[in-house]
Amino acid sequence: MVPGNASQPGADGHVASQLRKGVLEYCVLALLRDGPRYGVELLEELARVEVMTTSQGTMYPLLSRLRRTGLADTHLRDSDSGPPRRYYTLTDAGRSALEEFAAHWPSFRTAVDHFLTPGEPT
């Protein structure tokens, strides 16, 4: 079995995992741009795109880091189905970080595509 080959049974999807780690923070910021969300809601939204599925063990430390670095803020909101939920919102610094990522992403994607295309001159 080739490590990271997600097409083989039992593979861990190492390549997908590494790619996800590189962009997950910005995908979360993009989801927060649309309005306040709580952790499980973010997990569910990411899971709508299979390669972005992640775990609570990844999500909650990421959300804590976003809060500590000033990219997101939190507030508690009552829930109809249990204890209050912690909602995350995008801060101005978070919006700026997302805009910077969005500005760099197309050229980064184009550069990677360039190297992945066989026979492309460098």
C-alpha positions, 0 to 999 in steps of 0.5 A: 500500500502506498502511504497517503493513497486515499484510493486504497482501502484503509489508507489514512489520506495523508496527502488530504490531511496535510492539505486540509491542515494548510487551509482549514483555518481560512475555511473556518474564517470564511464560514465565520464571514457569513455570520456567527457559528458554534463549533459543531455547526462549523464541523457539519458545514466543513463535512459537506465537502468530504475532503474538509471533514475534520474532528472536534479534536482539531476544530476546538484547538483551532477555534481557541487559537483563532480567539487567542490571536484575535481573528475570532471572538466568542459569545455564549448564546442560549440553546433550545437543546441543552446548555448555552453554546459558544458562538464564534464571530469574525473580527476585523483582524480575522476579516483582514487575514481572510482577505489576504489569504483570498488574495494569495490563493489564486496565484498559489493554486496556479503555481501548484497546478504548474508543477503538477502538470506533466511537461510544463516548462519551469 
